[in-house]
Amino acid sequence: MPDDSASSSIDIEQAEPLLSSSKSSSKYEAIQTHDSPYHAESPASPEGPSSTLRHLVTHRAVEYDTEPEDVTFGRNVSWMSAYILIISRVIGSGIFATPGVIFRSVGSVGLSLCLWVVGSAIAACGLAISLELGCMLPRSGGEKVYLEFMYRRPRFLASTIVAVQAVLLGFTASNAIVFGQYTLFALHIEPTAFSQRLLAVGMLTVITVIHGCLLKTGIMIQNALGWVKIVVMSLVVFAGLATFVFGTASPSNSAPTVNLLSWDEIWKDSNWRWGVVSTAIFKVSYSYAGFGNVNNVMNEVKDPVRTLKTVGPAALLTICVFYFSLNLAYFMVMPLEEIRESGQLIGALFFQKLFGEAVGRTILPLLIAISAFGNVMVVTFTSARVNQEIARQGFLPFSTLLSSSRPFNTPLGGLIVHYIPSVLVITIPPKEDVYAFILDVEGYPSQFISLAVGIGLLMLRRTRPDLRRPFVAWIPAVLLKIVLSVALLAAPFVQPPKNGKGDVGFWYATYAVVGTGIFVFAVVYWYLWTVAVPRWRGYRLEEEFDVLEDGTSVTKLVKVKRA
C-alpha cells in the first residue's frame, strides 16, 4: 500500500546528518510555522540551491489539524456549493430505488415509514458528530483526519485502515448503475447487463474527466444539477400529495390498496425479525449517507467552520421533509403489490402512475437519471480529495504522483484511485444482485468507522477538554450512534432469513463477511508492513517531508536502519 518507489533504505549513520544539522533555510522555517502539519527533530540541509526541501520527521504533528489548511487550487466552495454537495450526495438514486426493496423486506407500510423516520434520527446523530469534529479539525479528509487525531497509537494503524478502505471500498457504483437503469427505461430500451454497465462506466468516465481537467466547471455543473434535483423532488412530492388530497388522477392511475388512516392496515404483514430490519436500516442509512460530505473538502470551503455549522442542519431539514413526503406519496398513489414488485424502478413506476405513460415513462425517469449523475459527480469530487490526502501521507502506491495537482491544478491522482475500483465493482457482480449487494457492502464496513469515530469523540471529550469546539454534539446522540453501530454490525449474524438468501441470490450475510474481511486484512497488512517485517529486517519506518513543485506538501515513508 505505501509508495515503494519513494521508500528508501537509509543507514542510521547517513540519516544522522539530516537529524543533527543546525543549518536552516527560509523554506524550512516557513514549514515550521503554525500551519505546519509535521514535526522534525531538526532541520535538513538542502542538497543544492535548486533542490526541494526534504527532512526526516519523527512523527506527523497531528495537532496542526486543529487549524485550517489551504490547497494549491484555492477555496472554491461557497455556502451554496457546500449545500449542494450535501443535497446531491444524500439525494441520489436511493429514494427513487430503495423504498420498494425495503417495503418488500419488512412487509408493511407502517414499518417501512418508521424506518425512514429512524433513518432521519440516525442521520441527525451522525451529522452532530460530523459538525463537532469538522469544526474542531477543519481539514480535508473527513474521517481520515479524525481517526488519525484520535488513535495515534499503534502508529500508522488508523492511516492504513483508511487507505485500505479507500482503495477497496472507495467506489461509486450503485448510483452509476441506477443511472443506467433509468436512462434505458426512459428511452424505452430493453435493459441488459451490458447496456446498463456500459452507461454506468461511460458516465463515471465523463465525470472523472470533467473533475480532473476543469475544476470550476465541474463545480458549476454539479451545482446546477443539484438545483434540478431540488425542483424535481418538490414537483414529485407536491403531485403525489395533491393526488391523495384532491383526488386528481391520471388515466393510468389505479387506486392504492391500503388505507393509510387505518392503524391495523398499515402494520399488516410486518416482519420484525432483527436480521431483516437491520438490513433494511442499512439501505435507509445509505439513502441518508453523505451529511459529512463537506468535511471531506474543508480545505476548499470558504469560511469553513461557519459554513459547516449552518449548511449541515439546513440540508438535513430539507432532506428529511423530502424523504418522508415522497415515501408517503408512493403509498398514496401505488397499489402495494406493485410497490412490492417494483424493485429498483419504484420511482419510474410511480411517475408513470401519476403522470401517465408519456411523462411518467420518459421525462421524469430521465430526471432521476440526471439526479443520479449529480450524485456521482459530488461523490467523485469529495472522494478524490480524500484519496489525495491519503496519498500525501505516502500510504498509496506512487503517492508522489497521486498527490500532485498537476497538470490541471486538480486532484487528478485521487480521481484515478476512485475511478478504478468503481469500474471494477460495476462490471464484476451478477446483474440481478448487483444493486442490493452494493448497498449492503457499502453500508456495513462504514459502521466500523462510525463506531471508532463515536468512541474517539467521547475519548477526546475526556482527554482533550482544551480543544476549541465551535460546535458540541449532544452526548445522547453520540451514544445512540455508537449503540446503533454495534447493533448493525452484529445484526447479520442474528436471526438469519429462513431461506438464507435475504434480498440477494447468494448467502445473505456475504456483505458482512466481505466488509469484516477487508478490515481484518487492513490490520494484518499493517502489522506485517510496520511491525513484523521491519523487526525482522532491522529497520524502522519514518516519514520524510517534501514539497512538490506545485506546492503540495507530502510525506514519504522511508526505511531507517536500526543501530
N, C-alpha and C positions, 0 to 999 in steps of 0.2 A: 504493500500500500504506500509506503513512503517513496520519495523520489530518489531511487537508487542512482540515477545519473548524476545527482547533485551530492550524493552521500559519499564521503571520502574517509579514508583511514589516516588519522593524524597521530603521529607518535607524540607522547607526552612531552618529550624534550622540544619537539618542534612547536607544540602548542603553547609552551610557557612564554615565549616572547610576546605572543598575542595577549596573554593574560597579565603580563607584568610591565608592559611598556608604559611609560609615563607620558609619552608624546601624544598629544591630542590634536584634533583638527576641528575647524569650524563646523565641518559636516557632522562629525561625531557629537560635538557639543549641542548641535541643533537636535539631534536624535535623543539626547539625554535630558530633554526638557520635559515639561509637564505632560506633553502629548505623546511621549514615547511609550509603546506597549512592551518594551523589553528592558531587561536589567543585565548589565555586564559586570564582570569582576573588575575590568579596567579597559580603557580604550585600545583599539587596534591601530597599528600604523598602516597607512595605505601602502600598497605595493608600488605605486607610482603616481605621478601627478594626474593621470587620466583614469586611474583605477576606481572602481566602485567600492565604497566603504564596506568593510567586512570585519566583523569581530565575533568571537565566540562568547555566547551568553550562557550563564549558569541556569537561567530559567526565564520564561516569559513573565514579565511583571503584569499579571492579570489585573492588578489594582487599577491600572490605567484604563480598564474597560469601563470605569465609572464616569469617564469623560468622553464627549463626542469625538469622532474621528472623521476627517474628510477623505474623499477618494478623488482619483485623478479626473473623473468625468463629472465632478461637481454635484451640487444639490439641485436636482430637477423635479423632485416630487413635492408638489404643493399639498395643501389640506384636501382640496378636491380630488387630486390624483390619489392621495392616500385613501380617501373614502372609496373611490372606485377600485383600488387594489383589494380592499376587503369585500366590497359588494360582489365584484366579479369573481373573486376567489371562492367565496362561500356559495353564491348562487351560480352554480354551474349547470350541469345536467341533472344533478341529484334529485331536485324537487320535481322534475319532469319525468324521472325514470324510476326512482326507488319507491314511491308510495304504493304502487301496485304490487311490487315484490314484498314489501313489508306487510301489507294487508293480507296477502296470500299466506304469509308465515304465521301471523298472530291470530288471524281468523275473524276478528270483529272490528267494527267501526270505532267503538269506544276505546279499545286498547290501542288501536292504531293512532288515533288522535292524541291519546295520553302520551304515547312515546314521542310525539313531536313536541309536546309541552315539556316533557322531561329533557328532550334534546336542547330546548331553549335554556332551561335551568343549567344544564351541564355546560353549554356554551358560555353562559354568563360567568360561571365559576372559572372556566378556563381563561376568559377574557380578563377577569380581575387579576389572575396570576400573571398574565402576559403584560398587563399595564404596570403592575408593580415592578416587574423585572426589567421591562423595556425602558421605563423612566429612570430606574436606578442604574442600568447598564446600557446606555443609549448607543450601542454599536451594531453594525450589520452582522448577521449570522444567527440571530434569534437564539434558539435552544443550544446551539453550539457554544455561544458566548456564556450562557447561563450555566451550563453543565461544567465548563472549564473553570468558571469562577467558584462554583460550589464545591466541586470534587477535584481538588488539586493533587490529591494522593489517592491511589497509586498514580505516579507520574505517567502521563500520556494515555491513560486508560479512557478517560472521557473523550479525548480527541480521537482516539482510534475507533471507538464505538460510533461516534458521529460520522467519521469518514466512511466506515463500512456501510452504515445506513444510507449515506448519500449515494454511494456507488451502487449498492444492491437494491435499495428501496426508494431512491430518489427519482422515481419515474412519474410521468404524467400520461396515463393510459386510458383510464375509464372515460373521461370526458372526450378524449380523442375518438374512442370507439362509438360513443353516443353521437358525436358529430357525424360520423359515417352513417350510422343507422338513420338518423333523422333527415340527412341530406338525401339519401336514397328514397326514403319514404315520401318526402316532398316532391321528388322528381318522378314518382311512380315507377321506380326501377326495382325489380325484384332483388332484394339484398342477398349477396353471397359472402362467404367468409373472405374471399379475395378482395371483393369490391369494398367492403367495409374497412378492411385493414389498409388497403391502398389509399383510400381517402384519409384515414387517420394519420398514416405516416406522411402523406403529402402535406396535410395541414401542419403537422409538427415541424416539418422541414421548412415550410414558408415562414412560420413564426420564429424559428431559430435564426433564419437568415435576416429577418427584419430586426430582431433584437440584437443580433450580432454585428450588423452593419449600420443601422440607423437608429441610434438611441432615442432621440427626441421624437422622431416619427413613430417609433413603437409605442411610446408613452401616449402620444396623441391618439393613435388608433385604439389602444385599449381603453382610454377614457371615453371615446365616442361609443365603443361597443358596450361599455358599462351603462351609459345613459340609455341606449337602446334597450338593454336588459330591464332597466327600471321601468321604462314606459310599457314594455310588453307585459311585465308582471302586473302592473297596475291595471292594464286593459283586461287581462285574463281574469283577475280576481273580481273586478267590477262586473264583467259579463256573467261570470258564474253566479255571483250573489244576486244579480238582477234577475237571472232566470228563475231562481228559487223564490225571491220576494214578490216579483211582479208577474210570474207565471209565463214569461216570454219563452218561446221555444222555436227551434229551427225545425224544418220538415223531417230531419233525420233524428230528432231527439226523441228518446223514449223515456218514460217515467222511471225514476230510480226505484229500487225495490226495497228501500229501507226508510222507515220513518225516523228522522233524526230527533224528533221530540219524544220518542218512546224509549224510556230507560232500558227496558228489557231487550228491545230490538238491537240497540247499538252495542250491547255486550254479548249478544248471542254468538255462540261458537268461539269464544275467546280461548286462546291457547296460552296458559300461564306458565308453561314449562320454562325454567330459567335459561336453559340452553337455547331455546327458540327466541325468548325475549332478548337475551343478551346479543345474539346475532343481529336481531332487528335494531337494537340500540347502536351497534357498530355502523349499520347502514345509515341510521338517522344522524349519528355523530359525523359520518363522512359528509353528509349534506350540510352540516354546520361547521365543518372544518375550515380553518383559514382566518379566524379572527386575529391570529398572531402574524398575519402576512406582512404588515408594515414593520414589525420587529425585525424582519429579515433584511430590511433595506434602510435601516436608520441612518446610515452614513450619507444617504442621498435625500433625506427628508428635510425640508425647510423647517426650522424651529422644531426639532424632533420631539422634545418632551411635551411641549404644549400641544402639538398636533396629535400625538399619540393619545393623550389624556381625553381629548374631545372627540376624535374621529371614531374611536372604538365603540363607545356607547351609542353614538348616532347610528352607526352601521348595524349594531346589534338590534336596536329597536326596529329599524327598517326591515330587517330580515325576518325577525320573529313574527311580525304582523303579516308579512307576505306569505310565509310558510304555512302558518295555521289557516289563514284565509283560503289559500289555494287548496290545501287538503280538504277543507270543509266544502269547497266548491266541487271537488271531484265527487264526493259522496252525494252532493245535492243534485248533480246532473246525470251521473252514470249509474246504471244498474250494477249491483255488487258483483254479479257473476262476470260481467265484462271487465270490471276492475281487477278481479282475481286472475283473469286470463290475459290481462293486458301486457304483462311482463314489463320490459323497459319502455314500452310505447304508450304508457297511460296518458302522457301529455298530449301526444298526437291524436289519440282516440277521443280524448276529452274535447279538443278543439273541433274535431270532426262532428261530434255530437252537438256542440254548442253553436257552431257557425255554418254547418253544412259541409258538403263534400269539397266544393271549390276552395273555400278559405281554410277550412279545418284541415284538409289533407295536404295543402300546398304551402300557403303563405306562413301560417303560424309554426308548423314544424320546421320550416326554413329559418324562422326567427329563433327557434330553440337551438338549431344548429349554430347560428351566429352567437347565441349565448354561450354555448359550449366552446366555441372558438375563442371568445373573450376570456373565458375561464382559463383555458390552456395558455393564453397569452400572459396573464398575470402570474400564473404558477411558474411558467418558464422564466419570467422576468425575475421573480424573487429567488427561485431555486438556483439560478445561475450565480446570484450574489453569495448565497450560502456556499456553493461549491468553490467559488473563488476564495472565500475566507478560509476554507479548509486547505486549498492549495497554497495559500500564502503561508500557512504554518508548516508546509512541507509534508503533508500527510497524503498526498496523491502522487502517482507516478507522473514524471515530467512536470513537477509542481511549478518550476520557474516559468515554463512556457504557459501553463494554465493560469498562473497568477497575473500575467501581464494583461494590460488593457489594449495592447496593440493588436492589429493595425488601425482599428476604427474607434479607439478610445471607448471600448465596451468590454464587458466580461465574456469575451468570445470563448475562452477556455472553459469557463463554468457552464456555458450553454452546451458545449460539446459533451461534457460529463453528464449533463442532464439528458441530452438527446439520445445517446447510445442505449442506456437501459430502458428508456421509454419505448424505443423502436422494438427492442427485443421482447418486452412484455406484451406489446400489441400483437406481434406476429407469431408468438410461440404457442400460447394456450389454445385449447379447442374452442371453437366459436360459441357453442351453446352454453358453455360455463364461464366464459372469459370475464363477463361483466361482474357477475356475483362473486367470483373468486378474487378479482382485483379489488373490489370494495372491501372484502374481508382482509386480504393480505396487506392492504394499505392501512386499515384501521387498527389491526391487532398489535403490530410492533410499536405503533405510536403510543400505546398505553404504557409500555416500559419507560419511554421518555417522559410522559406525563407524570408517572409515578415518581421518577427520580427528581423531576423539577419541583413537584409539590413538596416532597420531603426536604429537598435542598432549600426551598424558600423558608420553611419553618426553621431549619438549622441556621440560616443566616439571620433570622429574627433574634435567635438566642445568642449566637456567637459574634454577630456584627451589628449591634444596635447603632454604631456610629455612622453607618452608611446613610447617605441622603436618599430619602424615599419620597419623591413628589406625589406618589400615589401608593396607598396602602390597601392591600386586599383584605377582605373580611375573613377572619380565621375560619369560621364555619364553612365558607366557600372553598377554602384550601383543603380542609379536612374532607369535605364531601367529594372533591375531585380525587383525592388520594384513595378513599374508600371505594369509589366507583372504579378507579383504575385497577385496583386489586380484584374487585368482583368480576370485571370484564376479562381480566387475564385468566382467572380460574374458570370462568363460565363454560368455555368449550369442552371442558373435561367433566362437567356436571350435567346430569340428565340429558344424555345424547338423544337425538331423534330416533324414533322407532326403526326407521329403515336405514339409519346410519349414514345417510347422504345429505340431509338438510336441503338447501336450495341449489346444490350442485350435483353433478352426476357421479362424483367420486366421494371418498370419505369426508364427512362434513367438517372435521377438525384439521384438515390438511393445512389450512391457512395459519392455524395456531402453531402447528409443528414447524412450518416454514419460517414464521416470524421468530419463534423462540430459537430455532436453529441458527438463524442469522446472528442473533445477539450472542449465542454461545460461541459461534465461530469468531466473532469480534474479540471476545475475551481471550480465547485460546490463541488467536493470532497476536494479540497484544502481548501475552505472556511469552510466547516464543520469540517475538521480534525484539522486545525491550528488556526481557529478563533472562530467559534461558540461553538463547544464542549469544548475547553479549557476555554473559558469565562464562560460557564455555570457551569462547574465542578471545577472551581477555580484553574487552573494550567496553566503553560506555557511550551511550548516545547523548550528544549535546546539540544545542541549537546555535546555528551561525546566522547572524543578522546580515541582511543585504538590502540594498536599494536598487531596484531595476532602473533601466534607462528611462522608462516612462514615469518614474517617481513612485512606483508601488513598493512599499516596504514588505519584505518577506523574510522567512527563516528557512534555513536548510539544515536538515538533520545530518550530523557528521559523526563518524566513529572516532572516538578518542581512546587511544590505547592506555590501559591501566599501568601504573608504575610496577 
